[in-house]
């Protein structure tokens, strides 16, 4: 799993969302979303922005660019 995938998963779990709920919010199927968390698929900037808003973190935090 890559840093982005780890960060997304950690933020999702911290907020109590399922993969299905997050996938629906960014207009993806659950299996496709699971690939993002596993680091096997990239996420678009617009999807990252929606995801960050939903999870109440910044896009930079999801990327791991903030200490």
Secondary structure by P-SEA (a helix, b strand, c coil): ccaaaaaaaaaaaaacccaaaaaaaacccaaaaaaaaaccccccaaaaaaaaaaacccccccccccc
